[in-house]
């Protein structure tokens, strides 16, 4: 297997991660997340480093099971993005069913899907 170039690594590993998750292969998803993170670290791409950490976290949570994962309640003092871990005082957050996402992760997700569709 060839290693993707720094230009296309994010798309490559996020697509592989998605395929693994859809197949229920969370070990492969974890592997893809880690590889993507390490390349992002090497090319000093902080936005993708955080995005891959979110993918790694998801895969780990699926592997250890929901009973082992501490979820935040409405009364918790410090809310964080479920994907990258940024705090409420750092970014705007939006809560959904069982997850919280920040504006930067929304932007990364949007960028990923816009590139896949070939436009804005």
Secondary structure, 3 states (H helix, E strand, C coil): CCCCCCCCHHHHHHHHHHHHHHCCCHHHHHHHHHHHHHHHHHCCCHHHHHHHHHHHHHHHHHHHCHHHCCCCCCCCCCCECCCCCCECCCCCEEEECCEEEEHHHHHHHHHHHHHHHCCC
